[in-house]
Structure formats: structure tokens, C-alpha cells
Amino acid sequence: MPSTQRLDATDARILLALGRAPRATAVALADELGLSRNTVQSRLARLEQGDALRSPEHRIDPAALGYPLTAFVTVQARQRLLDEVGRALAAVPEVLQVRGLTGAQDLLVHVVATDADDLYRIAGEILEIPGVERTNNALVMREMVPYRLTPLLERAAGR
């Protein structure tokens, strides 16, 4: 679920500093940014409560857990069963993320696997979900631009 919280330049500066030093304390961030500790703490608390700050899980490389293969599976599903399909996909540990799409395909499923045989197993598991009508797999060959928000944060911070 996307955050509806709107960030201002100060929020962006705090998040940029936190990106550079993820383990920094509120005191250290306040010193670096020339803000009061209370300002930094209250803004971080507001960002966490409003879902603007998400889980640090995205920083963990699945390959380090034994899943070096990444793929995207597009799913065509029966419209009235999309919620059930989503819940079933969430129960598959190798499914990292599911996005609803417009167009011919309904869902974009980000999966990881140990190898090609494991990906075949996972794709079969997805096809067996009631409501899934068709899938198409695209294997990630290499990451060209990693997930990033720094350029947007820099823009929001006024840099």
C-alpha cells in the first residue's frame, strides 16, 4: 500500500542522511543537519507511523540467502478472484512482491529461486493457485539500475 504521506525538504534531508548512515542516532542526524534532536525524532516517528519509512528488508540480497535467480512472473487471473490470488501468492516464500497492473496482465510477481529447476517449481505452484489462468516468466539476466530513491530525495531536499 503506497504511503499518502507527503514529505517536505526537511524530511528529505533527514532521509538522505539516514541513507548515508542507516544506524545513525537521532542525535547524530540532528548534529549533521543542524536540526534539534526533538525535530529529528518527531519527524522519524511520523515517517514510520505513516509508512513513508518501510522495512529495511529490501537491503538484503536474496542471493546471500541462497536465491541467486530473480524472475518476474506476469499473471492473468479471474478478476473476481484477484484478492484470493494475492493472498495465495503471499503464502509462497519465494514471492518477494506482487503488484497489480493495468492491461492484459493482472499481476506482476517478483520471485527468487535457487536455480532453474526451483524457478520451474515456483512457476508451477503459481499456476496451481485457483483463479490463475495464465502466467509468463521473465528471467532477470542482470540488474541495470538498482532500486534507488536518492535522486528523488535530493530533488525534494532542494539540491
Backbone as ProteinMPNN parsed JSONL, in Angstrom:
{"seq_chain_A": "MPSTQRLDATDARILLALGRAPRATAVALADELGLSRNTVQSRLARLEQGDALRSPEHRIDPAALGYPLTAFVTVQARQRLLDEVGRALAAVPEVLQVRGLTGAQDLLVHVVATDADDLYRIAGEILEIPGVERTNNALVMREMVPYRLTPLLERAAGR", "coords_chain_A": {"N_chain_A": [[0.848, -1.176, 0.0], [0.772, 2.103, -0.98], [2.295, 4.983, 0.508], [0.499, 7.794, 1.701], [1.505, 9.958, 2.719], [3.019, 13.106, 2.546], [6.204, 14.306, 1.86], [8.399, 16.846, 3.065], [11.085, 19.241, 2.412], [12.784, 19.128, 4.65], [12.199, 16.604, 5.734], [13.154, 15.073, 3.568], [15.893, 15.708, 3.665], [16.573, 14.549, 6.118], [16.064, 11.846, 5.527], [17.921, 11.416, 3.472], [20.321, 11.699, 4.913], [19.983, 9.587, 6.671], [20.049, 7.509, 4.85], [22.725, 7.59, 4.107], [23.911, 6.922, 6.519], [22.639, 4.483, 7.956], [22.443, 3.524, 10.584], [22.594, 5.655, 12.235], [22.051, 7.702, 15.078], [19.298, 9.687, 16.356], [20.359, 11.952, 17.512], [22.889, 12.15, 16.27], [22.057, 12.515, 13.607], [20.682, 14.933, 13.895], [22.793, 16.651, 14.642], [24.375, 16.534, 12.307], [22.652, 17.68, 10.429], [21.975, 20.109, 11.446], [19.693, 20.454, 12.953], [17.226, 20.293, 15.607], [17.303, 17.703, 18.106], [14.793, 16.833, 18.946], [13.188, 17.595, 16.786], [14.171, 15.928, 14.746], [13.656, 13.374, 15.875], [10.83, 13.442, 16.175], [9.982, 13.756, 13.54], [11.046, 11.422, 12.34], [9.547, 9.504, 13.754], [6.975, 10.173, 12.851], [7.269, 9.593, 10.122], [7.703, 6.837, 10.211], [5.289, 5.921, 11.349], [3.494, 6.712, 9.405], [4.047, 5.096, 7.269], [5.936, 5.957, 5.409], [8.554, 5.369, 5.826], [9.808, 2.331, 5.268], [10.176, -1.251, 5.785], [13.494, -2.452, 6.401], [14.105, -4.683, 4.911], [14.422, -4.72, 2.11], [17.053, -4.199, 1.659], [18.5, -6.47, 1.877], [20.222, -8.892, 0.105], [18.805, -11.351, -1.855], [20.389, -13.393, -2.924], [22.337, -13.818, -1.023], [20.978, -15.353, 0.725], [20.786, -17.694, -0.542], [19.348, -17.612, -2.899], [19.954, -16.958, -5.856], [18.759, -16.511, -8.33], [16.565, -14.398, -10.045], [13.297, -13.529, -11.029], [10.534, -12.281, -12.959], [7.14, -12.759, -12.909], [4.371, -12.585, -14.877], [0.915, -12.499, -14.334], [-2.188, -13.63, -15.386], [-5.394, -13.408, -14.247], [-8.588, -14.49, -12.915], [-10.786, -11.879, -12.541], [-12.559, -11.528, -10.345], [-11.38, -13.045, -8.44], [-8.999, -11.945, -7.666], [-8.12, -10.923, -5.125], [-8.007, -13.267, -3.585], [-6.096, -14.68, -5.045], [-3.914, -13.005, -4.632], [-3.549, -13.329, -1.843], [-2.876, -16.043, -1.781], [-0.471, -15.976, -3.228], [1.079, -14.514, -1.45], [1.588, -16.418, 0.41], [3.6, -17.941, -0.61], [6.903, -18.43, -0.052], [9.043, -17.633, -1.738], [8.058, -15.559, -3.219], [8.569, -12.248, -3.534], [7.342, -9.798, -3.966], [4.233, -8.424, -5.071], [2.496, -6.831, -7.594], [-0.358, -5.063, -8.715], [-1.586, -4.694, -12.01], [-2.4, -2.689, -14.939], [-3.943, -3.399, -18.09], [-3.321, -6.262, -20.261], [-2.251, -8.209, -18.585], [-2.688, -9.085, -15.146], [-1.257, -9.151, -12.729], [2.031, -8.496, -11.487], [4.592, -10.41, -10.498], [7.249, -10.66, -8.378], [9.803, -12.845, -8.032], [12.143, -15.102, -6.433], [14.661, -17.642, -6.833], [16.432, -20.747, -6.272], [17.657, -22.024, -8.395], [17.263, -22.906, -11.902], [15.558, -25.148, -11.951], [14.234, -24.851, -9.527], [12.899, -22.449, -10.006], [11.146, -23.341, -11.968], [9.552, -25.032, -10.406], [8.391, -23.132, -8.656], [6.998, -21.522, -10.485], [5.139, -23.402, -11.356], [3.757, -23.791, -8.968], [2.555, -21.296, -8.698], [0.876, -21.351, -10.94], [-0.932, -23.284, -10.112], [-2.584, -22.023, -8.334], [-5.886, -21.338, -7.455], [-7.855, -19.463, -9.672], [-5.813, -18.338, -11.091], [-5.118, -17.971, -14.407], [-3.251, -17.831, -16.476], [0.302, -17.606, -16.95], [3.421, -15.871, -17.412], [6.869, -16.007, -17.664], [9.766, -14.08, -16.922], [13.119, -14.064, -16.875], [15.541, -12.498, -14.87], [18.412, -11.18, -16.132], [20.491, -9.429, -15.506], [21.012, -6.772, -13.161], [20.375, -3.551, -14.049], [19.882, -0.898, -13.181], [19.903, -0.355, -9.878], [17.409, -0.51, -7.253], [16.464, 2.651, -6.143], [16.199, 5.765, -4.412], [17.498, 8.052, -3.906], [18.058, 10.133, -5.92], [15.487, 11.299, -6.138], [14.991, 12.067, -3.5], [17.036, 13.936, -3.204], [16.158, 15.871, -5.001], [13.753, 16.595, -3.728], [14.805, 17.648, -1.408], [15.795, 19.956, -2.307], [18.181, 20.129, -3.658]], "CA_chain_A": [[0.0, 0.0, 0.0], [1.605, 3.288, -1.033], [2.119, 5.987, 1.539], [-0.153, 9.019, 1.261], [2.218, 10.997, 3.431], [3.817, 13.983, 1.682], [7.448, 14.689, 2.517], [8.92, 18.169, 2.738], [12.536, 19.29, 2.225], [13.447, 18.676, 5.879], [12.055, 15.139, 5.748], [14.061, 14.534, 2.553], [17.264, 15.842, 4.184], [16.731, 13.525, 7.164], [16.122, 10.538, 4.872], [19.21, 11.329, 2.783], [21.336, 11.452, 5.94], [19.742, 8.23, 7.16], [20.529, 6.626, 3.789], [24.191, 7.561, 4.178], [24.303, 6.298, 7.787], [21.389, 3.879, 8.413], [22.431, 3.238, 12.023], [22.799, 6.911, 12.954], [21.052, 8.063, 16.086], [18.627, 10.959, 16.113], [21.305, 12.998, 17.919], [23.89, 12.281, 15.201], [21.384, 13.119, 12.449], [20.413, 16.334, 14.233], [24.073, 17.368, 14.555], [24.783, 16.624, 10.899], [21.729, 18.505, 9.65], [21.726, 21.398, 12.086], [18.317, 20.457, 13.455], [17.138, 19.843, 17.001], [17.07, 16.268, 18.278], [13.34, 16.626, 19.013], [12.659, 17.695, 15.42], [14.529, 14.703, 14.026], [12.916, 12.246, 16.455], [9.386, 13.511, 15.878], [9.789, 13.511, 12.111], [11.262, 9.988, 12.087], [8.384, 8.779, 14.287], [5.855, 10.42, 11.935], [7.535, 8.868, 8.878], [7.494, 5.405, 10.47], [3.864, 5.676, 11.57], [2.77, 6.968, 8.164], [4.506, 4.141, 6.26], [6.9, 6.504, 4.453], [9.752, 4.564, 6.084], [9.405, 0.929, 5.204], [11.071, -2.263, 6.325], [14.824, -2.497, 5.787], [14.295, -5.966, 4.224], [14.832, -4.566, 0.711], [18.506, -4.047, 1.611], [19.102, -7.801, 1.939], [20.335, -9.516, -1.206], [18.318, -12.732, -1.797], [21.484, -14.322, -3.252], [23.02, -14.132, 0.235], [20.149, -16.36, 1.397], [20.768, -18.889, -1.385], [18.409, -17.422, -4.01], [20.623, -16.077, -6.817], [17.957, -16.326, -9.531], [15.427, -13.495, -9.901], [12.417, -13.536, -12.201], [9.243, -11.613, -12.85], [6.072, -13.587, -13.466], [3.109, -11.879, -15.082], [-0.201, -13.407, -14.071], [-3.539, -13.286, -15.809], [-6.249, -14.085, -13.273], [-10.003, -14.127, -12.928], [-10.896, -10.606, -11.83], [-13.26, -11.631, -9.059], [-10.554, -13.831, -7.51], [-7.691, -11.299, -7.506], [-7.725, -10.861, -3.717], [-7.639, -14.615, -3.164], [-4.825, -14.985, -5.704], [-2.905, -12.24, -3.903], [-3.294, -13.99, -0.55], [-2.167, -17.297, -2.056], [0.894, -15.621, -3.607], [1.776, -14.086, -0.232], [1.944, -17.62, 1.169], [4.754, -18.571, -1.263], [8.058, -17.707, 0.495], [9.911, -17.089, -2.776], [7.422, -14.375, -3.797], [9.034, -11.081, -2.804], [6.45, -8.66, -4.132], [3.195, -8.574, -6.089], [1.902, -5.549, -7.985], [-1.497, -5.115, -9.631], [-1.289, -3.99, -13.256], [-3.449, -2.447, -15.931], [-3.601, -4.056, -19.346], [-3.66, -7.667, -20.488], [-1.848, -8.996, -17.417], [-3.275, -8.535, -13.93], [-0.3, -9.055, -11.63], [3.463, -8.659, -11.712], [5.073, -11.119, -9.314], [8.711, -10.689, -8.274], [10.166, -14.077, -7.338], [13.542, -15.541, -6.429], [14.774, -19.099, -6.849], [17.792, -21.244, -6.081], [18.173, -22.373, -9.718], [16.207, -23.011, -12.918], [14.573, -26.162, -11.533], [13.438, -24.254, -8.451], [12.0, -21.49, -10.65], [10.103, -24.139, -12.61], [8.66, -25.46, -9.316], [7.657, -21.956, -8.18], [6.053, -21.164, -11.548], [4.062, -24.395, -11.281], [2.98, -23.502, -7.758], [1.725, -20.127, -9.017], [-0.162, -21.796, -11.879], [-1.919, -24.105, -9.406], [-3.44, -21.191, -7.475], [-7.217, -21.138, -8.037], [-8.065, -18.12, -10.187], [-4.729, -18.018, -12.036], [-5.442, -18.546, -15.707], [-2.084, -17.895, -17.354], [1.487, -16.905, -16.465], [4.55, -15.716, -18.32], [8.052, -15.781, -16.841], [10.904, -13.355, -17.483], [14.28, -14.236, -16.016], [16.405, -11.325, -14.791], [19.775, -11.52, -16.529], [21.354, -8.61, -14.658], [20.398, -5.539, -12.683], [20.954, -2.414, -14.756], [19.787, 0.223, -12.248], [19.335, -0.887, -8.642], [16.361, 0.289, -6.613], [17.053, 3.844, -5.56], [15.356, 6.934, -4.218], [18.368, 9.194, -3.625], [17.836, 11.291, -6.808], [14.207, 11.94, -5.813], [15.172, 12.723, -2.212], [17.849, 15.138, -3.434], [15.268, 16.866, -5.607], [12.814, 17.066, -2.698], [15.567, 18.42, -0.421], [16.149, 21.221, -2.929], [19.57, 20.123, -4.153]], "C_chain_A": [[0.892, 1.238, 0.0], [1.277, 4.265, 0.086], [1.421, 7.206, 0.945], [0.501, 10.219, 1.916], [3.084, 11.799, 2.463], [5.039, 14.457, 2.459], [7.856, 16.098, 2.108], [10.447, 18.103, 2.648], [13.287, 18.805, 3.467], [13.361, 17.164, 6.019], [13.053, 14.515, 4.772], [15.511, 14.615, 3.021], [17.54, 14.782, 5.248], [16.883, 12.148, 6.521], [17.419, 10.346, 4.084], [20.329, 11.015, 3.777], [21.204, 10.038, 6.488], [20.198, 7.197, 6.123], [22.046, 6.499, 3.795], [24.681, 6.818, 5.416], [23.061, 5.675, 8.422], [21.312, 3.62, 9.922], [22.617, 4.496, 12.867], [21.676, 7.147, 13.956], [20.399, 9.379, 15.704], [19.548, 12.116, 16.477], [22.336, 13.236, 16.826], [23.274, 12.925, 13.958], [21.119, 14.602, 12.688], [21.679, 17.169, 14.125], [24.488, 17.582, 13.106], [23.948, 17.635, 10.129], [21.462, 19.883, 10.241], [20.292, 21.554, 12.545], [18.321, 20.053, 14.928], [16.866, 18.339, 17.035], [15.58, 15.983, 18.285], [12.709, 16.684, 17.625], [12.927, 16.406, 14.656], [13.729, 13.52, 14.565], [11.444, 12.292, 16.095], [9.114, 13.255, 14.398], [10.02, 12.04, 11.761], [10.078, 9.163, 12.585], [7.186, 8.946, 13.359], [6.038, 9.646, 10.629], [7.315, 7.367, 9.059], [6.019, 5.085, 10.645], [3.065, 5.828, 10.285], [3.191, 6.073, 7.021], [5.422, 4.738, 5.194], [8.241, 5.795, 4.616], [9.309, 3.119, 6.163], [10.458, 0.021, 5.799], [12.427, -2.231, 5.637], [15.095, -3.799, 5.029], [14.813, -5.809, 2.797], [16.346, -4.401, 0.567], [19.221, -5.399, 1.61], [19.081, -8.415, 0.552], [19.854, -10.962, -1.107], [19.408, -13.763, -2.116], [22.241, -14.727, -1.99], [22.252, -15.179, 1.04], [20.049, -17.642, 0.571], [19.811, -18.821, -2.553], [19.006, -16.475, -5.052], [19.816, -15.766, -8.075], [16.76, -15.423, -9.227], [14.614, -13.548, -11.185], [11.178, -12.7, -11.9], [8.228, -12.486, -13.578], [4.853, -12.697, -13.642], [1.997, -12.907, -14.984], [-1.479, -12.807, -14.629], [-4.457, -14.102, -14.912], [-7.704, -13.675, -13.477], [-10.181, -12.925, -12.014], [-11.533, -10.741, -10.444], [-12.469, -12.42, -8.029], [-9.186, -13.188, -7.244], [-7.233, -11.247, -6.051], [-7.278, -12.229, -3.205], [-6.303, -15.038, -3.779], [-3.693, -14.258, -4.981], [-2.551, -12.877, -2.572], [-2.521, -15.294, -0.744], [-0.713, -17.023, -2.447], [1.715, -15.199, -2.385], [2.218, -15.279, 0.607], [3.142, -18.358, 0.564], [6.009, -17.805, -0.819], [8.946, -17.048, -0.559], [9.316, -15.88, -3.495], [7.82, -13.176, -2.939], [8.049, -9.928, -2.838], [5.44, -8.97, -5.226], [2.585, -7.2, -6.332], [0.73, -5.799, -8.921], [-1.211, -4.223, -10.83], [-2.552, -3.624, -14.02], [-3.021, -3.187, -17.194], [-3.967, -5.522, -19.365], [-3.307, -8.557, -19.294], [-2.366, -8.301, -16.158], [-2.26, -8.278, -12.825], [1.131, -9.193, -12.14], [4.04, -9.203, -10.416], [6.595, -11.209, -9.38], [9.071, -11.917, -7.437], [11.67, -14.294, -7.373], [13.554, -17.059, -6.351], [16.235, -19.494, -6.666], [18.455, -21.581, -7.406], [16.991, -22.515, -10.672], [15.134, -24.03, -12.535], [13.659, -25.617, -10.438], [12.461, -23.231, -9.021], [10.846, -22.217, -11.34], [9.073, -24.604, -11.571], [7.775, -24.3, -8.854], [6.613, -21.53, -9.213], [4.869, -22.13, -11.566], [3.161, -24.158, -10.079], [2.051, -22.302, -8.0], [0.586, -20.524, -9.947], [-1.258, -22.613, -11.205], [-2.861, -23.296, -8.523], [-4.795, -21.008, -8.156], [-7.421, -19.674, -8.441], [-6.973, -17.684, -11.153], [-5.031, -18.732, -13.339], [-4.211, -18.748, -16.581], [-0.931, -17.142, -16.708], [2.509, -16.789, -17.588], [5.744, -15.325, -17.464], [9.111, -15.016, -17.61], [12.037, -13.434, -16.472], [15.124, -12.962, -16.038], [17.826, -11.764, -15.095], [20.802, -10.723, -15.734], [20.605, -7.351, -14.273], [21.113, -4.357, -13.329], [20.967, -1.153, -13.887], [19.16, -0.337, -10.971], [18.243, 0.047, -8.093], [17.01, 1.472, -5.915], [16.007, 4.934, -5.404], [16.182, 8.195, -4.017], [18.143, 10.352, -4.598], [16.522, 12.032, -6.507], [14.285, 12.67, -4.467], [15.998, 14.007, -2.365], [17.02, 16.243, -4.069], [14.332, 17.462, -4.558], [13.523, 17.928, -1.647], [16.016, 19.765, -1.002], [17.57, 21.291, -3.424], [19.608, 20.008, -5.65]], "O_chain_A": [[1.702, 1.399, 0.913], [0.139, 4.358, 0.545], [1.715, 7.607, -0.181], [0.097, 11.36, 1.691], [3.804, 11.22, 1.65], [4.919, 14.949, 3.581], [7.683, 16.497, 0.956], [11.032, 17.03, 2.792], [14.317, 18.142, 3.346], [14.342, 16.515, 6.381], [13.721, 13.537, 5.109], [16.281, 13.681, 2.795], [18.618, 14.189, 5.273], [17.742, 11.367, 6.931], [17.956, 9.24, 4.033], [21.181, 10.166, 3.513], [22.207, 9.371, 6.741], [20.682, 6.127, 6.49], [22.588, 5.428, 3.52], [25.724, 6.165, 5.386], [22.48, 6.265, 9.333], [20.216, 3.509, 10.471], [22.779, 4.407, 14.084], [20.513, 6.832, 13.704], [20.89, 10.097, 14.834], [19.522, 13.155, 15.817], [22.632, 14.382, 16.487], [23.895, 13.781, 13.328], [21.308, 15.426, 11.793], [21.651, 18.272, 13.579], [24.902, 18.677, 12.725], [24.466, 18.36, 9.279], [20.808, 20.721, 9.619], [19.74, 22.654, 12.528], [19.317, 19.531, 15.43], [16.274, 17.78, 16.111], [15.138, 14.997, 17.694], [11.799, 15.912, 17.322], [12.037, 15.858, 14.005], [13.18, 12.743, 13.784], [10.867, 11.263, 15.742], [8.126, 12.611, 14.047], [9.269, 11.471, 10.968], [9.651, 8.225, 11.912], [6.459, 7.986, 13.102], [5.074, 9.104, 10.088], [6.8, 6.702, 8.161], [5.546, 4.069, 10.133], [2.061, 5.141, 10.097], [2.734, 6.27, 5.895], [5.666, 4.097, 4.172], [8.982, 5.639, 3.645], [8.523, 2.743, 7.032], [11.504, 0.478, 6.259], [12.507, -2.009, 4.429], [16.21, -4.002, 4.55], [15.56, -6.661, 2.315], [16.864, -4.461, -0.548], [20.426, -5.459, 1.365], [18.038, -8.452, -0.1], [20.433, -11.739, -0.347], [19.349, -14.89, -1.625], [22.731, -15.852, -1.895], [22.813, -15.816, 1.932], [19.319, -18.564, 0.934], [19.484, -19.849, -3.146], [18.609, -15.312, -5.126], [20.161, -14.843, -8.812], [16.029, -15.658, -8.265], [15.166, -13.604, -12.284], [10.832, -12.452, -10.745], [8.443, -12.895, -14.72], [4.356, -12.119, -12.675], [2.114, -14.028, -15.48], [-1.808, -11.646, -14.383], [-4.329, -15.323, -14.818], [-8.008, -12.667, -14.115], [-9.775, -12.952, -10.852], [-11.074, -10.122, -9.484], [-12.85, -12.459, -6.859], [-8.31, -13.824, -6.659], [-6.062, -11.504, -5.773], [-6.29, -12.334, -2.479], [-5.48, -15.673, -3.119], [-2.633, -14.838, -4.745], [-1.376, -12.955, -2.213], [-1.622, -15.61, 0.035], [0.183, -17.762, -2.039], [2.907, -15.496, -2.302], [3.128, -15.157, 1.428], [3.647, -19.305, 1.167], [6.164, -16.637, -1.178], [9.542, -16.005, -0.292], [10.0, -15.243, -4.296], [7.456, -13.093, -1.766], [7.926, -9.173, -1.873], [5.741, -9.683, -6.183], [2.208, -6.498, -5.394], [0.809, -6.643, -9.814], [-0.662, -3.131, -10.685], [-3.627, -4.173, -13.779], [-1.855, -3.555, -17.336], [-4.811, -5.977, -18.592], [-3.992, -9.544, -19.028], [-2.468, -7.075, -16.115], [-2.381, -7.31, -12.074], [1.398, -9.915, -13.101], [3.988, -8.55, -9.373], [7.154, -11.767, -10.324], [8.687, -12.013, -6.271], [12.375, -13.749, -8.222], [12.606, -17.684, -5.876], [17.146, -18.693, -6.874], [19.671, -21.447, -7.544], [15.847, -22.271, -10.288], [13.946, -23.804, -12.765], [12.459, -25.89, -10.426], [11.318, -23.151, -8.571], [9.704, -21.759, -11.298], [7.869, -24.573, -11.828], [6.567, -24.46, -8.683], [5.477, -21.215, -8.858], [3.728, -21.714, -11.768], [1.943, -24.309, -10.168], [0.902, -22.3, -7.557], [-0.548, -20.082, -9.762], [-2.394, -22.632, -11.68], [-3.843, -23.838, -8.015], [-4.854, -20.573, -9.306], [-7.186, -18.764, -7.645], [-7.177, -16.765, -11.947], [-5.182, -19.953, -13.369], [-4.132, -19.716, -17.337], [-1.146, -16.157, -16.002], [2.459, -17.519, -18.578], [5.65, -14.42, -16.635], [9.333, -15.262, -18.795], [11.925, -12.932, -15.354], [15.391, -12.412, -17.106], [18.383, -12.616, -14.403], [21.841, -11.248, -15.335], [19.685, -6.918, -14.967], [22.322, -4.192, -13.167], [21.959, -0.424, -13.866], [18.001, -0.751, -10.986], [18.18, 1.228, -8.434], [17.988, 1.313, -5.183], [15.049, 5.009, -6.174], [15.63, 9.294, -3.963], [18.042, 11.49, -4.139], [16.463, 13.257, -6.613], [13.721, 13.752, -4.308], [15.702, 15.027, -1.742], [17.162, 17.414, -3.717], [14.138, 18.677, -4.503], [12.917, 18.829, -1.066], [16.551, 20.61, -0.284], [18.118, 22.379, -3.597], [20.687, 19.988, -6.241]]}, "name": "protein", "num_of_chains": 1, "seq": "MPSTQRLDATDARILLALGRAPRATAVALADELGLSRNTVQSRLARLEQGDALRSPEHRIDPAALGYPLTAFVTVQARQRLLDEVGRALAAVPEVLQVRGLTGAQDLLVHVVATDADDLYRIAGEILEIPGVERTNNALVMREMVPYRLTPLLERAAGR"}
